[in-house]
């Protein structure tokens, strides 16, 4: 049976061939596995990629000098968010306020020396936050940039009182490492410089409750001509944290889909998260490749259908849809 590999798979394969670090290779292989059609024609290829992924995860990120050491943080939940910012920007305080992780918080810089992951709940799903050491002109850990590339989304965490300076400094250091961070919603350039990497992010301002932060949002928004999502927060008072959770969910451009068995209520415990525009066939593949192969039709309860409407595998799913899969033999 032919593999019928998609353009998305081919692009991920090209990214793997161009990858220079272990983290970049892992990201490309994970993407190849995610977008690959799931059928008998790709069984051997899937097995080969999983074996390659396992081998990569056991390797150091770069061979050679001590300074080339790197970390790998496997993504969990609905997606991974890397927190990047200058020293004392409030990243660790945000992670403590939003997750059960307990990174150390002090008044002096470079308290965080290794990645600290934690799960941030949003309604019935969760996103993985990864607290990182600071990005600073005088010293930045090289592996921090690998994790920024590998993440699904970047929070540019800046102290509100120094937002303009912080944004400029982090931007320069990203550019020097070939990382092109653009606002969520930006289209990826069709042509990029060799070795450059496109990433999407939002700006998170911290300590917005302090008097010296007055006017920070307006000043930064004017400088950036309204292109960026700017989210003011305070880990001390909790201001803006609910909005930060929701805007992060929106930034991922995903939908939550619930499943049910015939004659039974929907399963509310663990919705599937799929890219916006995903179909019933994509959901079936996520459940199991055998389900996708034997799929006959589905019934959908949602805003775009009448209750229990029978749809084909090409039906595009919407946020909050409830899907009842009907496959051969059921």
Secondary structure by P-SEA (a helix, b strand, c coil): ccccccaaaaaaaaaaaacccaaaaaaaaaaaaaaccccccaaaaaaaaaaaaaaaaaccccccccccccccccccccbbbbbbbccccaaaaaaaaccccccccccccccccbbbbbbbbcccbbbbbbbbccccccccccaaaaaaaacccccccccccaaaaaaaaaaaaaaaaccccccccccccccccccbbbbbbbbbbcccccccccaaaaaaaaaaccccbbbbbbcccccaaaaaaaaaaaaabbbbbbbbcccccccccbbbbbcccccaaaaaaaacaaaaaaccbbbbbccccccccccccccccccbbbbbbbcccc
